[in-house]
Amino acid sequence: MKALVLGGSAFVGLRTVKELAARGHDVTVLNRGKTATELPAGVNQLIADRTNNQSMEEALKGSTWDVVYDISGFVMVAGTADLDFLLNLFDGNVGHYIYCSSITAYDSTENFPWHETNDFTKAPPETYGGFKAHVEKALFDRHLKTGFPVTTIRPAAIYGPNNNIYDMEMPMWLRLLQGLPILVPHQGLVVCSYGHVDDLVRFQIEITGREEAFGEAFNLTNEAISVSYYVETLSEIVGKAPNIVHIPESILPEITPSLENRFAMPFSHLFGRAHHSILSIDKATILMDFENEYDFRSGHANAFEWFMENGFADTETSLSDPIWGGGWDFENEAKIAKRITNGA
């Protein structure tokens, strides 16, 4: 299979590339070449910026692909891209176009669980979720007009090896190992759906070329679990009791930065009300006969094993990603925890 991965240098894209290569497929990645990444042997690389039509045309004109996995189609990378121009390059030249969307494309006011028939968010396309919804609408409109063979996948909170969103499990492992305070908002009652990155990758690959997937969207995740369960489960995996400090609602607004600076939060952005959500994956299970390999516990045990094997337990400073930014400020978290425990 001749596969093109738009992205491919980090997390979902990188895991997709590695799995495709391991299965013996002919793999090419297209990205800006700004993130240093060691690609598997035999993987080709095209350098282009999807916000620059000329560079995309020079890289892609005249090429054909069995499948394109669009992993870099989010607002921070593709927000000013000419989507119609990109689709014109691929329309008629690709056997299957699989777009990695997001749970944030949904209207968050609807009742749980969310199904693929739920309405899109009304957020503007300049936002993360609004952009995902905007792209999905354009893709499905193209499918109706030309038969463009598209499938969109709407994962929730994806975690696991190579995670470059540094306010999720990475700092939680460190807090637990070091006995640091774990700040929990809303009494730990916020619920979010989580899924292991390799289950997402496997689903993308296994539905490739299946005509029953054309023109369809699929939720993909696993259990919906509360923040309290999240902390409890990760602490059991590490083998350290958590030092939980509940944040009073009265001080939450003043210690929570703007959404634009969400990775400066004193807790995971997924612990906030904005990510309170439950997805149904019945469609993927029934229509595509898919089963997740990992449940929440086993998936995070796998993530912790990768974390330890790669020496991240010795991490002393907050990590930073060129797209998502940094992830934690333990000194600030300790100050907030002391303020709360002292009743200030």
N, C-alpha and C positions, 0 to 999 in steps of 0.2 A: 504494500500500500504506500502510495506517495503522499506524504502528509506535510502540511505547512502549519507551523505554530506561530501565531502572531503574539509576540511576547517571548516566553521561553527562557528568560534569564533569572526568574525568581519564583519561588513557592509553587503555585498551581501550574504555571507554565513550565517551570523546570522539572517538576515531578511528571508532567505530561510527556515532555521530551524524553526523559530517562526511561519511562515505561514503554513508550513507542520504540525506542532504540533497543530496549531489552527484548522486545517481541520481534525484532528483526525487520522493522519497517524502514523505508527510505524517508528520513526526517530532515526537514529544513526549518530553521527558525528565522523569523524576520523581526528585528527590533532596532533600536537606535544605537546599540552597541555601547551604551553608557554604563551598564552594570557589568563589572568583571565577573564572568561566569565560566567555569570549566565544563564545557559541553561533552557529552559522551563521544567516544571515537566514532567517526563516520558521519556525524551530524553536520549538515551544511548550515551556513549562516549568511543571511542577506541583511545588509545595513540600510535602513530606510526609516524615515519619520512619517508616521501616518497622518500627521498634520500638514505634510508637504506633498502635494499631488505629484509634482515632478519626480521626487525621489521614489515615491511608491510606484509610479508608472515605469520608471527605469528599472526598478527591481522586479516587477511582476508582469510587465507586458509580454504577451505571447506564451506565458506559462500556464500549465494545467495541473490540477491537483485532484486526487481522489477525495481528500478531505482538508478543510481548513479549520483549525481550532483557534477561535478568536479569544485569547486570554487577556490581551492588553486593551480591550475595549471599555475603558472606564474613563471618567471625566478628567482625571489628572493627567492622563496620557493622550486621550483622543478627543478631549472636549471641544477643540476647535477644528477637528478633522472634517473633511468633506465626505460625508457618509455615502452619498449617492455616487460620487466618483469611485470610492473604494468598491462598492457593490457592482458598479459597471465593469470594473476590472475582473471581478470574479464570476459574474453572471454568465453562464454558459461555459465556464472554464473550471468548475468545481463540482465534484460528485455529491458533496455534503458539506454544509457550512454550519459549524457548531459554535454557538455564542455562549460564553460564560457570563450570565447575567447575575442577579442578586435578589435576595428576599426584599431588599429595600426598594425594588421596583413596585411593590404592592402598596395599595392604600392601607395604611396602618390602622385606620379607624374601623375596619371590618372585623367581624367576630371570628374567633378561633374555632377550628384550625383553618389556615389559609389554603385554598385550593388554586389550581392553575386558572380557574375560571373567575377568580376574584379580580376586581378592578385594579388598574394601575394607579400609582401615586399621582397626585396632582402637583407634586413638587416640580419646580422649573428644571429644565435640562442642564442648568449650571451646577446642580447638586448631584451628588453621587447616585442616589436612587432615581432622581428625575432623569438623569442621563441614561441610565440602564433602561428605563421605561421608554424613553425616546427612541433608543436604538432598536429595542424589540418591536415597537410599532412599525418602524421603517422596514425591518426585516420581514415581518409578517405581511406588510403591504406589498413588498416585492414578491413574496411567495404567491400571493393571490393574483398578482398581475402577470408574472412570468413563469411561475412554477419554481422559483428559486428554492433549492432544497435545504431549507434552514431548520435547525432545531435550537431552541434556547433552553438553558439549564439555569435554575434559580436556587443556588445553594444559600444556606443561612450562614452560620458562623463556622468557617472552615479552619481547622487546626491541624497540627502535625509537623513532621520533619520539614525543615526549611521555611517554616512560617516567618515571614518578614513583617508581620504586624506585631510590633513589640510591646503591646500592652495586654496580651492574652496570656497563654500558658507560660511563656518565658519568664516574665517577672514573678508569676505566681510560684513557680518552682523555686526561684531565688528567695522569695519571702519565707517560704516554708523551710527551706534548708537553713536559713540564717535566723529563724525565729523572729522575723520582723512583723510589725503589725499589718494586718490585712483589713483595710477599710471597706466596709460593706454598706451600701446605701439601701434605702427602702426595706430595711429589715431582712434583706436577702430574698425577697419575694418575687423579684423580677424573673421571668421565665424566658429562656432563649433556646432556639434549636441549634444543635451543633452537629457537625459531620467531619469525619476524617478526610484529609486531602486525598489519600490514595483511593478511597471509595468514589470520590468525585472523578478522579482521573480514570478509574476503571470503567465507570459508567459512560463517560465520554467516548472511550475507545470501543466499548462493547456495543454501543448503539450505532456506531459509524456505518453508513451505507444501508441502514434498515429503513425501507420506505415508509413503514408505519410511524416512524419518528419525524418524517418531513412535515413541516408546518405545525409542529407541536412544541409546547413548553412543558418542562418537567421540574417540579420541586425535587431537590435532593439534599437530604440531611439525615439525621437519625433522631435520637430522643430530644424532646424538649424538656429541659431541666431547669430548676431554680438556681439562683446564685448560691444559696445555702448548700444545695446538693453539690454544686460545682466545687466549692471550697472544701467541703467534707471529703469528696471523692479524691481530689488531687492530694489532699493531706494524707489520706490512707495510702495512696500510691507512693508518696515520698517517705512515709513512715514517721512523720512529724506532726504533732498536734498543732492546729492553727491558732494563731494569736489574733482572734477576730475582734474588731472594734466597729460597732455599729454607728453609723453617722446619723446624728439627729436631723430630722427634716429641716429644722430651723436654720441650720448652718450650711445645708447642702448647696443652696444657690451661690453663696459667697466663696466656696472652695472648688466649685466646678467651673472650669474655663469654658470659653465659647466652643461651639462645635468645630470651628476651624482649627482650634488648638486641642482637640479631643485627646491627643496622645500625651498631653501634659496633665491629664486627670489623675487624681490619687487612687484610682481604681480602673479596672477595665471599662472601656466605653460600652461594652456589652452588658454591664451591670446596671445601666441607666434605663429609665422608663422608655426612651425612644426605641430600644431594641426588645421590648416586651413582645414576644411573638411565638406562635406555634405553627409549624408547617405540617401539611399532610403529604406523604410520599406514596399514597396509594396508587397514583397514576403510573409512576415508575415501576412500582412493584407488580401491578396487574398487567399493564400494557407491554412493558418491556421485560417482565419476569426478572427484575433485578432485586438482589439482596445485598445489604451492606455486609462487609466482612467484619467491621468493627462496631461494637457498641461504645457508649461513652467511656466506660471504664477501661476497656481493653485498648481503645484508641488512644486514650491519654497515657496509659502505661507504655504504649509504643512510642509516643511522643517523648515521654520522660527518659526512656532508654536511649533514644537518639540524642537528647539533650546531654545526658551524662557521658555517652560515648564520644561526643564531639567537644568535651571540655568546657561546656558553657557554665558548669557549676562554679567556675573560678572567675566568672564575669564580674568586673568591679565597677564598670560605668554603663550608663544607659546606652543601648545600641540604637543606631539610626539607619533608616532605609531612605534611599534617594527619593522615593515616592511618598511613603507613609510618614517619614520622620522618625523621631525618637519615641521612647516608650514609657519611661518611669523616672520618678524622682523620690527615692526612698527617704532622703533627708526631709523633704517636705511632708511625706506621709507620716513620718515619725513625729513631726511637729503637730500635725493635725490630730494624731492619735493621742498625744500628750494633752493637748487642749481638751479633747473630749473626755478623757479619763479623769482629768482634774476638774471637770465640770465648768470650764470657762466658756 
